[in-house]
Amino acid sequence: MIPAKYQHFVFGFILSGLMSFMVSGIATFRTAGLIDGFLMLWITNWLPSWSVAFPTLLLVSPIARRIVAKLVRAEA
């Protein structure tokens, strides 16, 4: 098991992987259509996307949390 202090990184890794997987799949389908070799094309597009998405998520998530904290009122 992974220690709890790394939860932020594990969450970001999984979230960025899933999101980039879906977005790259949609973008690949819209660009190439359902062609022979679509899955391999999708995967080869997804991996570089994930390599950008993961560090971006780690950098941007603290900013997003601060924005959300200002927009959302705490329950009494």
All heavy atoms as a GROMACS GRO file, in nm:
protein
  599
    1MET      N    1   0.084  -0.119   0.000
    1MET     CA    2   0.000   0.000   0.000
    1MET      C    3   0.088   0.125   0.000
    1MET      O    4   0.199   0.124   0.050
    1MET     CB    5  -0.090   0.001   0.123
    1MET     CG    6  -0.192  -0.113   0.127
    1MET     SD    7  -0.307  -0.114  -0.010
    1MET     CE    8  -0.413   0.020   0.034
    2ILE      N    9   0.030   0.231  -0.051
    2ILE     CA   10   0.100   0.359  -0.059
    2ILE      C   11   0.066   0.441   0.066
    2ILE      O   12  -0.051   0.449   0.104
    2ILE     CB   13   0.058   0.434  -0.187
    2ILE    CG1   14   0.093   0.348  -0.310
    2ILE    CG2   15   0.123   0.570  -0.195
    2ILE    CD1   16   0.035   0.396  -0.439
    3PRO      N   17   0.166   0.503   0.129
    3PRO     CA   18   0.138   0.584   0.248
    3PRO      C   19   0.042   0.699   0.217
    3PRO      O   20   0.042   0.756   0.107
    3PRO     CB   21   0.276   0.639   0.287
    3PRO     CG   22   0.374   0.543   0.227
    3PRO     CD   23   0.309   0.493   0.102
    4ALA      N   24  -0.039   0.734   0.316
    4ALA     CA   25  -0.143   0.836   0.300
    4ALA      C   26  -0.086   0.972   0.261
    4ALA      O   27  -0.154   1.051   0.194
    4ALA     CB   28  -0.225   0.848   0.428
    5LYS      N   29   0.038   1.001   0.299
    5LYS     CA   30   0.094   1.133   0.266
    5LYS      C   31   0.111   1.152   0.115
    5LYS      O   32   0.126   1.264   0.068
    5LYS     CB   33   0.226   1.156   0.339
    5LYS     CG   34   0.340   1.067   0.295
    5LYS     CD   35   0.465   1.099   0.375
    5LYS     CE   36   0.582   1.014   0.330
    5LYS     NZ   37   0.703   1.047   0.406
    6TYR      N   38   0.106   1.044   0.039
    6TYR     CA   39   0.116   1.053  -0.107
    6TYR      C   40  -0.020   1.050  -0.176
    6TYR      O   41  -0.028   1.038  -0.298
    6TYR     CB   42   0.204   0.941  -0.161
    6TYR     CG   43   0.345   0.946  -0.108
    6TYR    CD1   44   0.392   0.846  -0.024
    6TYR    CD2   45   0.430   1.052  -0.140
    6TYR    CE1   46   0.521   0.851   0.027
    6TYR    CE2   47   0.558   1.058  -0.089
    6TYR     CZ   48   0.603   0.958  -0.006
    6TYR     OH   49   0.730   0.963   0.044
    7GLN      N   50  -0.126   1.061  -0.100
    7GLN     CA   51  -0.262   1.054  -0.155
    7GLN      C   52  -0.284   1.156  -0.266
    7GLN      O   53  -0.344   1.123  -0.368
    7GLN     CB   54  -0.364   1.074  -0.044
    7GLN     CG   55  -0.507   1.071  -0.091
    7GLN     CD   56  -0.607   1.091   0.022
    7GLN    OE1   57  -0.568   1.096   0.139
    7GLN    NE2   58  -0.732   1.103  -0.011
    8HIS      N   59  -0.236   1.277  -0.248
    8HIS     CA   60  -0.254   1.382  -0.349
    8HIS      C   61  -0.193   1.340  -0.483
    8HIS      O   62  -0.254   1.361  -0.588
    8HIS     CB   63  -0.192   1.512  -0.298
    8HIS     CG   64  -0.191   1.623  -0.397
    8HIS    ND1   65  -0.307   1.689  -0.434
    8HIS    CD2   66  -0.091   1.679  -0.467
    8HIS    CE1   67  -0.275   1.781  -0.523
    8HIS    NE2   68  -0.146   1.777  -0.545
    9PHE      N   69  -0.074   1.282  -0.479
    9PHE     CA   70  -0.008   1.241  -0.602
    9PHE      C   71  -0.077   1.122  -0.668
    9PHE      O   72  -0.092   1.117  -0.790
    9PHE     CB   73   0.140   1.207  -0.574
    9PHE     CG   74   0.219   1.324  -0.527
    9PHE    CD1   75   0.255   1.336  -0.394
    9PHE    CD2   76   0.255   1.425  -0.615
    9PHE    CE1   77   0.328   1.444  -0.350
    9PHE    CE2   78   0.327   1.536  -0.572
    9PHE     CZ   79   0.363   1.545  -0.438
   10VAL      N   80  -0.119   1.026  -0.587
   10VAL     CA   81  -0.189   0.909  -0.641
   10VAL      C   82  -0.322   0.950  -0.703
   10VAL      O   83  -0.356   0.907  -0.814
   10VAL     CB   84  -0.209   0.801  -0.532
   10VAL    CG1   85  -0.293   0.685  -0.584
   10VAL    CG2   86  -0.075   0.752  -0.480
   11PHE      N   87  -0.396   1.038  -0.632
   11PHE     CA   88  -0.522   1.087  -0.685
   11PHE      C   89  -0.499   1.159  -0.818
   11PHE      O   90  -0.569   1.135  -0.916
   11PHE     CB   91  -0.589   1.181  -0.585
   11PHE     CG   92  -0.717   1.240  -0.635
   11PHE    CD1   93  -0.835   1.168  -0.630
   11PHE    CD2   94  -0.721   1.369  -0.687
   11PHE    CE1   95  -0.954   1.222  -0.677
   11PHE    CE2   96  -0.838   1.423  -0.734
   11PHE     CZ   97  -0.956   1.350  -0.729
   12GLY      N   98  -0.400   1.247  -0.822
   12GLY     CA   99  -0.369   1.320  -0.945
   12GLY      C  100  -0.327   1.229  -1.059
   12GLY      O  101  -0.363   1.251  -1.175
   13PHE      N  102  -0.250   1.126  -1.026
   13PHE     CA  103  -0.205   1.031  -1.126
   13PHE      C  104  -0.323   0.959  -1.190
   13PHE      O  105  -0.334   0.950  -1.313
   13PHE     CB  106  -0.109   0.931  -1.061
   13PHE     CG  107  -0.045   0.835  -1.155
   13PHE    CD1  108   0.059   0.875  -1.237
   13PHE    CD2  109  -0.086   0.703  -1.160
   13PHE    CE1  110   0.120   0.786  -1.324
   13PHE    CE2  111  -0.027   0.613  -1.246
   13PHE     CZ  112   0.077   0.654  -1.328
   14ILE      N  113  -0.414   0.910  -1.106
   14ILE     CA  114  -0.530   0.836  -1.155
   14ILE      C  115  -0.626   0.930  -1.228
   14ILE      O  116  -0.672   0.898  -1.339
   14ILE     CB  117  -0.600   0.762  -1.040
   14ILE    CG1  118  -0.509   0.650  -0.989
   14ILE    CG2  119  -0.735   0.706  -1.084
   14ILE    CD1  120  -0.554   0.584  -0.862
   15LEU      N  121  -0.655   1.045  -1.170
   15LEU     CA  122  -0.747   1.139  -1.234
   15LEU      C  123  -0.694   1.187  -1.368
   15LEU      O  124  -0.767   1.187  -1.468
   15LEU     CB  125  -0.774   1.259  -1.142
   15LEU     CG  126  -0.867   1.366  -1.198
   15LEU    CD1  127  -1.006   1.310  -1.221
   15LEU    CD2  128  -0.872   1.486  -1.106
   16SER      N  129  -0.568   1.226  -1.373
   16SER     CA  130  -0.512   1.274  -1.499
   16SER      C  131  -0.508   1.162  -1.604
   16SER      O  132  -0.530   1.187  -1.723
   16SER     CB  133  -0.371   1.331  -1.478
   16SER     OG  134  -0.280   1.232  -1.434
   17GLY      N  135  -0.482   1.039  -1.560
   17GLY     CA  136  -0.482   0.927  -1.654
   17GLY      C  137  -0.619   0.903  -1.715
   17GLY      O  138  -0.633   0.888  -1.836
   18LEU      N  139  -0.721   0.901  -1.629
   18LEU     CA  140  -0.857   0.877  -1.679
   18LEU      C  141  -0.907   0.991  -1.767
   18LEU      O  142  -0.966   0.968  -1.874
   18LEU     CB  143  -0.952   0.855  -1.561
   18LEU     CG  144  -0.930   0.728  -1.480
   18LEU    CD1  145  -1.016   0.727  -1.355
   18LEU    CD2  146  -0.957   0.605  -1.565
   19MET      N  147  -0.884   1.113  -1.722
   19MET     CA  148  -0.932   1.228  -1.800
   19MET      C  149  -0.861   1.238  -1.935
   19MET      O  150  -0.924   1.259  -2.038
   19MET     CB  151  -0.913   1.358  -1.721
   19MET     CG  152  -1.002   1.369  -1.600
   19MET     SD  153  -1.178   1.382  -1.641
   19MET     CE  154  -1.179   1.539  -1.724
   20SER      N  155  -0.728   1.224  -1.934
   20SER     CA  156  -0.656   1.234  -2.061
   20SER      C  157  -0.690   1.117  -2.153
   20SER      O  158  -0.692   1.133  -2.275
   20SER     CB  159  -0.505   1.241  -2.036
   20SER     OG  160  -0.457   1.127  -1.970
   21PHE      N  161  -0.720   1.001  -2.095
   21PHE     CA  162  -0.761   0.885  -2.175
   21PHE      C  163  -0.891   0.915  -2.250
   21PHE      O  164  -0.901   0.892  -2.371
   21PHE     CB  165  -0.778   0.763  -2.083
   21PHE     CG  166  -0.812   0.636  -2.155
   21PHE    CD1  167  -0.716   0.570  -2.230
   21PHE    CD2  168  -0.938   0.582  -2.147
   21PHE    CE1  169  -0.746   0.452  -2.295
   21PHE    CE2  170  -0.969   0.463  -2.212
   21PHE     CZ  171  -0.874   0.398  -2.286
   22MET      N  172  -0.989   0.970  -2.177
   22MET     CA  173  -1.118   1.001  -2.239
   22MET      C  174  -1.106   1.113  -2.343
   22MET      O  175  -1.158   1.102  -2.454
   22MET     CB  176  -1.221   1.039  -2.132
   22MET     CG  177  -1.254   0.927  -2.036
   22MET     SD  178  -1.313   0.777  -2.118
   22MET     CE  179  -1.459   0.837  -2.198
   23VAL      N  180  -1.037   1.219  -2.307
   23VAL     CA  181  -1.025   1.334  -2.398
   23VAL      C  182  -0.946   1.297  -2.523
   23VAL      O  183  -0.986   1.333  -2.635
   23VAL     CB  184  -0.962   1.455  -2.324
   23VAL    CG1  185  -0.928   1.566  -2.422
   23VAL    CG2  186  -1.055   1.506  -2.216
   24SER      N  187  -0.837   1.222  -2.507
   24SER     CA  188  -0.761   1.184  -2.625
   24SER      C  189  -0.839   1.087  -2.713
   24SER      O  190  -0.827   1.090  -2.836
   24SER     CB  191  -0.626   1.122  -2.585
   24SER     OG  192  -0.644   1.001  -2.515
   25GLY      N  193  -0.922   1.002  -2.651
   25GLY     CA  194  -1.007   0.912  -2.729
   25GLY      C  195  -1.108   0.988  -2.813
   25GLY      O  196  -1.127   0.958  -2.931
   26ILE      N  197  -1.171   1.086  -2.753
   26ILE     CA  198  -1.268   1.168  -2.827
   26ILE      C  199  -1.199   1.246  -2.938
   26ILE      O  200  -1.247   1.250  -3.052
   26ILE     CB  201  -1.343   1.263  -2.732
   26ILE    CG1  202  -1.433   1.182  -2.637
   26ILE    CG2  203  -1.424   1.367  -2.808
   26ILE    CD1  204  -1.485   1.260  -2.518
   27ALA      N  205  -1.085   1.306  -2.907
   27ALA     CA  206  -1.012   1.384  -3.008
   27ALA      C  207  -0.962   1.296  -3.122
   27ALA      O  208  -0.971   1.333  -3.240
   27ALA     CB  209  -0.894   1.456  -2.943
   28THR      N  210  -0.914   1.176  -3.088
   28THR     CA  211  -0.867   1.083  -3.191
   28THR      C  212  -0.983   1.037  -3.279
   28THR      O  213  -0.971   1.034  -3.402
   28THR     CB  214  -0.797   0.961  -3.127
   28THR    OG1  215  -0.689   1.007  -3.046
   28THR    CG2  216  -0.746   0.865  -3.232
   29PHE      N  217  -1.096   1.007  -3.219
   29PHE     CA  218  -1.213   0.965  -3.295
   29PHE      C  219  -1.261   1.077  -3.387
   29PHE      O  220  -1.293   1.053  -3.504
   29PHE     CB  221  -1.326   0.922  -3.202
   29PHE     CG  222  -1.451   0.882  -3.274
   29PHE    CD1  223  -1.459   0.762  -3.339
   29PHE    CD2  224  -1.560   0.968  -3.278
   29PHE    CE1  225  -1.574   0.725  -3.408
   29PHE    CE2  226  -1.675   0.933  -3.345
   29PHE     CZ  227  -1.683   0.811  -3.411
   30ARG      N  228  -1.265   1.199  -3.336
   30ARG     CA  229  -1.311   1.312  -3.419
   30ARG      C  230  -1.216   1.340  -3.534
   30ARG      O  231  -1.258   1.383  -3.641
   30ARG     CB  232  -1.329   1.436  -3.334
   30ARG     CG  233  -1.448   1.424  -3.239
   30ARG     CD  234  -1.477   1.554  -3.173
   30ARG     NE  235  -1.482   1.660  -3.273
   30ARG     CZ  236  -1.581   1.745  -3.288
   30ARG    NH1  237  -1.682   1.740  -3.207
   30ARG    NH2  238  -1.578   1.838  -3.380
   31THR      N  239  -1.088   1.315  -3.512
   31THR     CA  240  -0.988   1.343  -3.617
   31THR      C  241  -0.981   1.230  -3.719
   31THR      O  242  -0.981   1.255  -3.840
   31THR     CB  243  -0.849   1.362  -3.554
   31THR    OG1  244  -0.856   1.472  -3.462
   31THR    CG2  245  -0.745   1.390  -3.659
   32ALA      N  246  -0.974   1.106  -3.672
   32ALA     CA  247  -0.948   0.993  -3.762
   32ALA      C  248  -1.071   0.909  -3.792
   32ALA      O  249  -1.073   0.836  -3.890
   32ALA     CB  250  -0.840   0.904  -3.701
   33GLY      N  251  -1.172   0.916  -3.706
   33GLY     CA  252  -1.287   0.828  -3.722
   33GLY      C  253  -1.254   0.688  -3.672
   33GLY      O  254  -1.146   0.662  -3.621
   34LEU      N  255  -1.348   0.599  -3.688
   34LEU     CA  256  -1.330   0.462  -3.641
   34LEU      C  257  -1.259   0.382  -3.750
   34LEU      O  258  -1.321   0.308  -3.827
   34LEU     CB  259  -1.465   0.400  -3.605
   34LEU     CG  260  -1.462   0.277  -3.517
   34LEU    CD1  261  -1.385   0.304  -3.389
   34LEU    CD2  262  -1.603   0.233  -3.484
   35ILE      N  263  -1.128   0.397  -3.758
   35ILE     CA  264  -1.047   0.333  -3.862
   35ILE      C  265  -0.981   0.207  -3.808
   35ILE      O  266  -0.977   0.184  -3.688
   35ILE     CB  267  -0.939   0.432  -3.913
   35ILE    CG1  268  -0.848   0.474  -3.797
   35ILE    CG2  269  -1.002   0.551  -3.981
   35ILE    CD1  270  -0.724   0.549  -3.839
   36ASP      N  271  -0.926   0.127  -3.899
   36ASP     CA  272  -0.842   0.014  -3.856
   36ASP      C  273  -0.723   0.071  -3.780
   36ASP      O  274  -0.662   0.169  -3.823
   36ASP     CB  275  -0.792  -0.066  -3.976
   36ASP     CG  276  -0.902  -0.151  -4.039
   36ASP    OD1  277  -1.001  -0.180  -3.970
   36ASP    OD2  278  -0.887  -0.187  -4.158
   37GLY      N  279  -0.690   0.011  -3.669
   37GLY     CA  280  -0.579   0.059  -3.588
   37GLY      C  281  -0.615   0.175  -3.498
   37GLY      O  282  -0.527   0.240  -3.443
   38PHE      N  283  -0.746   0.200  -3.483
   38PHE     CA  284  -0.790   0.313  -3.399
   38PHE      C  285  -0.738   0.302  -3.257
   38PHE      O  286  -0.690   0.400  -3.200
   38PHE     CB  287  -0.944   0.322  -3.397
   38PHE     CG  288  -0.996   0.424  -3.300
   38PHE    CD1  289  -0.997   0.558  -3.333
   38PHE    CD2  290  -1.043   0.386  -3.175
   38PHE    CE1  291  -1.044   0.653  -3.243
   38PHE    CE2  292  -1.090   0.480  -3.085
   38PHE     CZ  293  -1.091   0.614  -3.119
   39LEU      N  294  -0.746   0.184  -3.198
   39LEU     CA  295  -0.704   0.167  -3.059
   39LEU      C  296  -0.556   0.200  -3.042
   39LEU      O  297  -0.518   0.270  -2.947
   39LEU     CB  298  -0.735   0.026  -3.011
   39LEU     CG  299  -0.711  -0.001  -2.863
   39LEU    CD1  300  -0.796   0.091  -2.777
   39LEU    CD2  301  -0.742  -0.146  -2.831
   40MET      N  302  -0.472   0.153  -3.132
   40MET     CA  303  -0.329   0.182  -3.123
   40MET      C  304  -0.302   0.331  -3.142
   40MET      O  305  -0.219   0.391  -3.072
   40MET     CB  306  -0.251   0.101  -3.226
   40MET     CG  307  -0.101   0.119  -3.216
   40MET     SD  308  -0.032   0.082  -3.053
   40MET     CE  309  -0.033  -0.094  -3.056
   41LEU      N  310  -0.373   0.394  -3.235
   41LEU     CA  311  -0.360   0.538  -3.256
   41LEU      C  312  -0.402   0.614  -3.131
   41LEU      O  313  -0.335   0.709  -3.089
   41LEU     CB  314  -0.445   0.581  -3.377
   41LEU     CG  315  -0.441   0.728  -3.416
   41LEU    CD1  316  -0.299   0.771  -3.453
   41LEU    CD2  317  -0.538   0.754  -3.531
   42TRP      N  318  -0.512   0.572  -3.070
   42TRP     CA  319  -0.562   0.635  -2.948
   42TRP      C  320  -0.457   0.625  -2.837
   42TRP      O  321  -0.424   0.724  -2.772
   42TRP     CB  322  -0.691   0.567  -2.907
   42TRP     CG  323  -0.758   0.618  -2.782
   42TRP    CD1  324  -0.718   0.720  -2.701
   42TRP    CD2  325  -0.879   0.569  -2.726
   42TRP    NE1  326  -0.806   0.736  -2.598
   42TRP    CE2  327  -0.905   0.644  -2.611
   42TRP    CE3  328  -0.966   0.467  -2.762
   42TRP    CZ2  329  -1.017   0.620  -2.531
   42TRP    CZ3  330  -1.076   0.444  -2.684
   42TRP    CH2  331  -1.102   0.521  -2.570
   43ILE      N  332  -0.403   0.506  -2.816
   43ILE     CA  333  -0.305   0.486  -2.708
   43ILE      C  334  -0.179   0.569  -2.733
   43ILE      O  335  -0.124   0.629  -2.640
   43ILE     CB  336  -0.270   0.336  -2.692
   43ILE    CG1  337  -0.393   0.255  -2.654
   43ILE    CG2  338  -0.157   0.317  -2.591
   43ILE    CD1  339  -0.461   0.298  -2.526
   44THR      N  340  -0.133   0.573  -2.858
   44THR     CA  341  -0.012   0.652  -2.887
   44THR      C  342  -0.038   0.801  -2.873
   44THR      O  343   0.057   0.878  -2.852
   44THR     CB  344   0.045   0.620  -3.027
   44THR    OG1  345  -0.054   0.645  -3.126
   44THR    CG2  346   0.091   0.476  -3.036
   45ASN      N  347  -0.162   0.845  -2.884
   45ASN     CA  348  -0.196   0.984  -2.856
   45ASN      C  349  -0.216   1.009  -2.707
   45ASN      O  350  -0.188   1.117  -2.656
   45ASN     CB  351  -0.324   1.026  -2.931
   45ASN     CG  352  -0.300   1.046  -3.077
   45ASN    OD1  353  -0.196   1.094  -3.118
   45ASN    ND2  354  -0.396   1.006  -3.159
   46TRP      N  355  -0.266   0.907  -2.637
   46TRP     CA  356  -0.296   0.923  -2.495
   46TRP      C  357  -0.171   0.936  -2.408
   46TRP      O  358  -0.164   1.020  -2.319
   46TRP     CB  359  -0.382   0.807  -2.448
   46TRP     CG  360  -0.397   0.798  -2.300
   46TRP    CD1  361  -0.442   0.896  -2.216
   46TRP    CD2  362  -0.367   0.685  -2.218
   46TRP    NE1  363  -0.444   0.850  -2.086
   46TRP    CE2  364  -0.398   0.721  -2.085
   46TRP    CE3  365  -0.320   0.558  -2.244
   46TRP    CZ2  366  -0.381   0.633  -1.979
   46TRP    CZ3  367  -0.305   0.470  -2.138
   46TRP    CH2  368  -0.334   0.508  -2.008
   47LEU      N  369  -0.073   0.852  -2.432
   47LEU     CA  370   0.044   0.851  -2.344
   47LEU      C  371   0.116   0.986  -2.337
   47LEU      O  372   0.148   1.033  -2.226
   47LEU     CB  373   0.139   0.738  -2.383
   47LEU     CG  374   0.084   0.598  -2.351
   47LEU    CD1  375   0.176   0.491  -2.406
   47LEU    CD2  376   0.063   0.580  -2.202
   48PRO      N  377   0.142   1.055  -2.449
   48PRO     CA  378   0.202   1.188  -2.437
   48PRO      C  379   0.108   1.288  -2.368
   48PRO      O  380   0.154   1.376  -2.294
   48PRO     CB  381   0.230   1.230  -2.581
   48PRO     CG  382   0.221   1.108  -2.662
   48PRO     CD  383   0.134   1.012  -2.589
   49SER      N  384  -0.022   1.273  -2.390
   49SER     CA  385  -0.118   1.361  -2.324
   49SER      C  386  -0.113   1.343  -2.173
   49SER      O  387  -0.117   1.440  -2.097
   49SER     CB  388  -0.260   1.332  -2.373
   49SER     OG  389  -0.271   1.354  -2.511
   50TRP      N  390  -0.102   1.220  -2.128
   50TRP     CA  391  -0.095   1.192  -1.986
   50TRP      C  392   0.032   1.249  -1.925
   50TRP      O  393   0.032   1.300  -1.813
   50TRP     CB  394  -0.103   1.042  -1.963
   50TRP     CG  395  -0.132   1.001  -1.821
   50TRP    CD1  396  -0.158   1.082  -1.714
   50TRP    CD2  397  -0.138   0.868  -1.772
   50TRP    NE1  398  -0.179   1.006  -1.602
   50TRP    CE2  399  -0.168   0.874  -1.634
   50TRP    CE3  400  -0.123   0.743  -1.832
   50TRP    CZ2  401  -0.182   0.761  -1.555
   50TRP    CZ3  402  -0.137   0.631  -1.753
   50TRP    CH2  403  -0.166   0.639  -1.616
   51SER      N  404   0.142   1.242  -2.001
   51SER     CA  405   0.268   1.295  -1.949
   51SER      C  406   0.263   1.446  -1.929
   51SER      O  407   0.340   1.501  -1.850
   51SER     CB  408   0.385   1.256  -2.040
   51SER     OG  409   0.379   1.326  -2.161
   52VAL      N  410   0.173   1.514  -1.997
   52VAL     CA  411   0.152   1.657  -1.977
   52VAL      C  412   0.044   1.680  -1.871
   52VAL      O  413   0.056   1.768  -1.786
   52VAL     CB  414   0.113   1.726  -2.110
   52VAL    CG1  415   0.072   1.870  -2.087
   52VAL    CG2  416   0.228   1.718  -2.209
   53ALA      N  417  -0.060   1.598  -1.873
   53ALA     CA  418  -0.175   1.617  -1.784
   53ALA      C  419  -0.138   1.598  -1.637
   53ALA      O  420  -0.184   1.675  -1.551
   53ALA     CB  421  -0.287   1.520  -1.821
   54PHE      N  422  -0.055   1.500  -1.604
   54PHE     CA  423  -0.025   1.472  -1.464
   54PHE      C  424   0.050   1.587  -1.396
   54PHE      O  425   0.004   1.638  -1.293
   54PHE     CB  426   0.052   1.341  -1.451
   54PHE     CG  427   0.090   1.304  -1.310
   54PHE    CD1  428  -0.003   1.302  -1.208
   54PHE    CD2  429   0.222   1.274  -1.279
   54PHE    CE1  430   0.031   1.269  -1.079
   54PHE    CE2  431   0.258   1.240  -1.150
   54PHE     CZ  432   0.163   1.238  -1.050
   55PRO      N  433   0.162   1.634  -1.451
   55PRO     CA  434   0.228   1.747  -1.383
   55PRO      C  435   0.144   1.874  -1.386
   55PRO      O  436   0.148   1.955  -1.292
   55PRO     CB  437   0.360   1.765  -1.458
   55PRO     CG  438   0.350   1.684  -1.580
   55PRO     CD  439   0.241   1.584  -1.562
   56THR      N  440   0.066   1.893  -1.492
   56THR     CA  441  -0.021   2.010  -1.498
   56THR      C  442  -0.123   2.006  -1.386
   56THR      O  443  -0.147   2.106  -1.318
   56THR     CB  444  -0.091   2.018  -1.636
   56THR    OG1  445   0.008   2.027  -1.738
   56THR    CG2  446  -0.184   2.138  -1.644
   57LEU      N  447  -0.183   1.889  -1.364
   57LEU     CA  448  -0.280   1.874  -1.256
   57LEU      C  449  -0.216   1.904  -1.121
   57LEU      O  450  -0.275   1.972  -1.037
   57LEU     CB  451  -0.339   1.734  -1.258
   57LEU     CG  452  -0.452   1.712  -1.158
   57LEU    CD1  453  -0.568   1.644  -1.226
   57LEU    CD2  454  -0.403   1.631  -1.041
   58LEU      N  455  -0.095   1.856  -1.100
   58LEU     CA  456  -0.028   1.881  -0.972
   58LEU      C  457   0.000   2.030  -0.951
   58LEU      O  458  -0.008   2.080  -0.839
   58LEU     CB  459   0.103   1.802  -0.964
   58LEU     CG  460   0.089   1.650  -0.958
   58LEU    CD1  461   0.227   1.586  -0.955
   58LEU    CD2  462   0.006   1.606  -0.838
   59LEU      N  463   0.030   2.100  -1.058
   59LEU     CA  464   0.059   2.244  -1.047
   59LEU      C  465  -0.068   2.327  -1.034
   59LEU      O  466  -0.070   2.427  -0.962
   59LEU     CB  467   0.139   2.292  -1.169
   59LEU     CG  468   0.282   2.240  -1.178
   59LEU    CD1  469   0.342   2.279  -1.312
   59LEU    CD2  470   0.366   2.294  -1.064
   60VAL      N  471  -0.173   2.289  -1.103
   60VAL     CA  472  -0.295   2.369  -1.110
   60VAL      C  473  -0.393   2.340  -0.996
   60VAL      O  474  -0.468   2.428  -0.956
   60VAL     CB  475  -0.363   2.349  -1.248
   60VAL    CG1  476  -0.497   2.416  -1.255
   60VAL    CG2  477  -0.272   2.401  -1.358
   61SER      N  478  -0.390   2.221  -0.940
   61SER     CA  479  -0.491   2.186  -0.839
   61SER      C  480  -0.488   2.276  -0.715
   61SER      O  481  -0.596   2.309  -0.664
   61SER     CB  482  -0.481   2.038  -0.801
   61SER     OG  483  -0.357   2.007  -0.747
   62PRO      N  484  -0.373   2.320  -0.664
   62PRO     CA  485  -0.380   2.413  -0.550
   62PRO      C  486  -0.449   2.545  -0.585
   62PRO      O  487  -0.523   2.602  -0.504
   62PRO     CB  488  -0.233   2.437  -0.513
   62PRO     CG  489  -0.159   2.322  -0.570
   62PRO     CD  490  -0.236   2.280  -0.693
   63ILE      N  491  -0.429   2.592  -0.706
   63ILE     CA  492  -0.495   2.716  -0.750
   63ILE      C  493  -0.645   2.693  -0.759
   63ILE      O  494  -0.724   2.776  -0.712
   63ILE     CB  495  -0.438   2.761  -0.887
   63ILE    CG1  496  -0.288   2.793  -0.874
   63ILE    CG2  497  -0.515   2.880  -0.943
   63ILE    CD1  498  -0.215   2.805  -1.006
   64ALA      N  499  -0.684   2.580  -0.815
   64ALA     CA  500  -0.827   2.548  -0.827
   64ALA      C  501  -0.891   2.536  -0.690
   64ALA      O  502  -1.003   2.583  -0.668
   64ALA     CB  503  -0.845   2.419  -0.907
   65ARG      N  504  -0.820   2.475  -0.594
   65ARG     CA  505  -0.874   2.462  -0.458
   65ARG      C  506  -0.898   2.599  -0.395
   65ARG      O  507  -0.998   2.620  -0.326
   65ARG     CB  508  -0.780   2.380  -0.371
   65ARG     CG  509  -0.790   2.233  -0.394
   65ARG     CD  510  -0.715   2.155  -0.285
   65ARG     NE  511  -0.706   2.016  -0.323
   65ARG     CZ  512  -0.601   1.960  -0.382
   65ARG    NH1  513  -0.492   2.030  -0.405
   65ARG    NH2  514  -0.602   1.834  -0.415
   66ARG      N  515  -0.804   2.691  -0.414
   66ARG     CA  516  -0.821   2.827  -0.358
   66ARG      C  517  -0.940   2.898  -0.421
   66ARG      O  518  -1.016   2.965  -0.352
   66ARG     CB  519  -0.693   2.908  -0.376
   66ARG     CG  520  -0.585   2.872  -0.276
   66ARG     CD  521  -0.472   2.972  -0.278
   66ARG     NE  522  -0.397   2.964  -0.402
   66ARG     CZ  523  -0.284   2.899  -0.417
   66ARG    NH1  524  -0.230   2.834  -0.316
   66ARG    NH2  525  -0.222   2.897  -0.532
   67ILE      N  526  -0.956   2.883  -0.552
   67ILE     CA  527  -1.070   2.945  -0.621
   67ILE      C  528  -1.200   2.887  -0.569
   67ILE      O  529  -1.295   2.959  -0.538
   67ILE     CB  530  -1.057   2.929  -0.774
   67ILE    CG1  531  -0.939   3.009  -0.826
   67ILE    CG2  532  -1.186   2.971  -0.844
   67ILE    CD1  533  -0.901   2.980  -0.969
   68VAL      N  534  -1.206   2.756  -0.556
   68VAL     CA  535  -1.327   2.689  -0.506
   68VAL      C  536  -1.356   2.734  -0.363
   68VAL      O  537  -1.472   2.760  -0.327
   68VAL     CB  538  -1.313   2.536  -0.515
   68VAL    CG1  539  -1.425   2.466  -0.440
   68VAL    CG2  540  -1.311   2.492  -0.661
   69ALA      N  541  -1.252   2.745  -0.282
   69ALA     CA  542  -1.273   2.787  -0.143
   69ALA      C  543  -1.334   2.926  -0.134
   69ALA      O  544  -1.413   2.956  -0.045
   69ALA     CB  545  -1.140   2.782  -0.067
   70LYS      N  546  -1.300   3.013  -0.230
   70LYS     CA  547  -1.357   3.148  -0.231
   70LYS      C  548  -1.501   3.149  -0.285
   70LYS      O  549  -1.577   3.238  -0.251
   70LYS     CB  550  -1.270   3.241  -0.314
   70LYS     CG  551  -1.137   3.270  -0.247
   70LYS     CD  552  -1.052   3.361  -0.330
   70LYS     CE  553  -0.920   3.384  -0.255
   70LYS     NZ  554  -0.835   3.480  -0.322
   71LEU      N  555  -1.534   3.053  -0.367
   71LEU     CA  556  -1.667   3.049  -0.428
   71LEU      C  557  -1.770   2.973  -0.344
   71LEU      O  558  -1.889   2.998  -0.358
   71LEU     CB  559  -1.659   2.983  -0.567
   71LEU     CG  560  -1.580   3.059  -0.673
   71LEU    CD1  561  -1.569   2.974  -0.800
   71LEU    CD2  562  -1.646   3.192  -0.703
   72VAL      N  563  -1.723   2.881  -0.262
   72VAL     CA  564  -1.814   2.794  -0.188
   72VAL      C  565  -1.818   2.839  -0.042
   72VAL      O  566  -1.715   2.859   0.022
   72VAL     CB  567  -1.767   2.646  -0.197
   72VAL    CG1  568  -1.854   2.558  -0.111
   72VAL    CG2  569  -1.770   2.601  -0.343
   73ARG      N  570  -1.938   2.850   0.007
   73ARG     CA  571  -1.958   2.891   0.145
   73ARG      C  572  -1.964   2.766   0.232
   73ARG      O  573  -2.032   2.669   0.202
   73ARG     CB  574  -2.090   2.968   0.154
   73ARG     CG  575  -2.126   3.015   0.291
   73ARG     CD  576  -2.249   3.098   0.289
   73ARG     NE  577  -2.337   3.058   0.178
   73ARG     CZ  578  -2.466   3.085   0.172
   73ARG    NH1  579  -2.523   3.151   0.267
   73ARG    NH2  580  -2.539   3.045   0.071
   74ALA      N  581  -1.895   2.772   0.343
   74ALA     CA  582  -1.895   2.659   0.437
   74ALA      C  583  -2.030   2.650   0.505
   74ALA      O  584  -2.094   2.750   0.536
   74ALA     CB  585  -1.786   2.677   0.540
   75GLU      N  586  -2.076   2.526   0.526
   75GLU     CA  587  -2.202   2.503   0.596
   75GLU      C  588  -2.186   2.540   0.743
   75GLU      O  589  -2.082   2.517   0.802
   75GLU     CB  590  -2.244   2.357   0.583
   75GLU     CG  591  -2.277   2.315   0.442
   75GLU     CD  592  -2.405   2.374   0.388
   75GLU    OE1  593  -2.499   2.394   0.466
   75GLU    OE2  594  -2.411   2.401   0.267
   76ALA      N  595  -2.293   2.594   0.801
   76ALA     CA  596  -2.287   2.632   0.943
   76ALA      C  597  -2.317   2.516   1.032
   76ALA      O  598  -2.375   2.420   1.002
   76ALA     CB  599  -2.385   2.746   0.969
   0.00000   0.00000   0.00000
